Structure formats: C-alpha cells, structure tokens
Amino acid sequence: MPCYDLSHFGKYFKENMNAIGLPAPSDLFGTTTVAYANIKKLSEAVSLYGRQITVQEAWRGSYKLERLRLLGPLSAAYYTGAAIGSAAVATGRSLGCGTSIADAIWYAKENAIYDSWLEGELASNPQFLSPVK
C-alpha cells in the first residue's frame, strides 16, 4: 500500500489500540477528523480535572464518549495518551509509513489537544507508539 492514504486510518488506529489492550469504537475513532475531535474532548477533561480523572468521569460530560463507559476506572490520561499515540501511528502508517514520539506530540499540537501532561504519558508508555505490523 502506498503512503499518503488516510482511508485506512480507522483500521490502523483500532489495530494499535487493540494491541495495547484498549477498545477503540469505530464511531469515535474511525476517521482522523472524528478521532481527533474525541481525543480532544478527553484531553480537555484531563487538562481541566487532572491526570487522575477516570474515563468514566470524563465521559459523563459527553454523550459521544459514553461508548467508553466500560473502561470505568481507567485513567483518562492513560487512555488519551494511548489514543494520541495510536492516532499518530495510524496517521504515520497512512501518510508517512511510520511514526515517532515527536510525531505524536506534533499531531497533538496541530490538532489543539496538547497539554503538559501528554509528554509524560507518552514517555511512560512507549507501547502507545509501537505500530502493529
């Protein structure tokens, strides 16, 4: 498959999330636009309430994110970091045939979902940026 094709973004995103043991509902993360909008909602909750907020607490304010309610007590920062890393992997596989932590941070900044806690979450969990082959 040639690079520069975002049509498989959702597939790559789901593969990466599943590889690290996390669900990725297609309606929340199936395209770059939808994925980044939902990741931004999660990121804003973490930025507002701190890294200890759970996914369950974060989804209360958003009907769309209710699909993540099964994650309950999982840290929203962890899930958001995984989602940002998986989005970077999916975008990297679609557009550049690979990714790095710098790519993940750049994507987060470009999509206005970057905050100071993100670098620590990505550095603590390098598996978020390991593309599934």
N, C-alpha and C positions, 0 to 999 in steps of 0.2 A: 504494500500500500504506500503511495507517495505521501510525503508530508504536506502540510497546508490544507488539511481537510478536516473541518470540525464536525462532520456528520457522525463521527464515532465518539464524540466527547462523552456522552452519557454512558456508553458501554465501557469506555476506559475508566471513567470515574467510578462506576459501580464495581468493576473488577478490582480496582485499587482499594476501595473501602472494604469490600468483602474479604480481600486478602489480609487485612488487619483486623478482621472480625467485627466490622461495623456495617449496619444496614445503610442503604442509600436508595430510598424510594425514587423511582424514575420521575414521578411528577414533581419532586422537589429538586432533583439534580440532573435531569435528563438533557439539558442544553446549557451552554455556557451562560446565557442570559438569566435563565431561571436559577441555575446553581448559584451564581454569584449574588443574586438578589436574596436568596435564602441564607447563604453563608453570611451575608452582611447583617441580616436580622439576628442571627446567632452571635456574631461578633459584637454587635451593638449591645446585646444583653450582657455579654461577658465584660465589656468595657464599662458599662453602667453599674453592674452589680458585683463585679469582681470575678476572679478565676474560680472561686468555689461554687458559683451558681451551677445548678444541675440542669441537664437538658429538660427535665420535667418542669422546672421553674421557668426556664426560658420560653418554652412553648406555650405557656399559659396566656401570654400576650398576643399570640399569633395563631389564628385558625389554621393557616397553611402548615405551620410547624407541628401541629398536633399529631401528624403522622409519626413523629419521633417520640411520642409519649412512652413507648415501650422501653426506651433507653433509661427512663426514670432517673435514678440517682447518679448516672454517669455524668462526669464533669462536662459542662458545656464548652469549656476551654479546650478540653481534650478532643471532643467531637469536632469542634470548629477547626482546631489545628489539623485534625485528620482530613476534614473536608477541604480546607485550603490546600493542604499538601496533595490530596487526590485531584483537586481541580488543576493544580499546577502540573501534576503528572499527566492528566488527561489532555490538557492543553499542549504540554510539551510533546506528548506522543502524537497528537493531531497536527501540530504546527511545526515542531522542531525536532521530532524524533528523540526526545529525551528531556530531562529537567534537572534542576538543582535547587538547593535551599534558596539561593539567590533568586531563581526564577519564581519560587513560591512567594517570597517577600515582594518581589516586583509586581506579580499578579495581584496580590492583596492590596498594595498601594495603588495600583492602576484602577482597581475596582472599589476604592474607598472603603476597604474592610481591614485596613491595617491598624494595629494599636500596639503599644509597647509590650504587652504580654505575649504576642504572637511569636516573636523570635525565640523566646524561652521554650514555648510549647513545641515548636518545630525542632529546636536543637535537642530537646529531651526525648523526642520521639522520631528518630531518623527513619523509622519504618514508614512514616507517612509519605515519604518522598521516594520510596522504592517501587518503581513501576513493575507491575505484574507482567511477566513475559509469557 
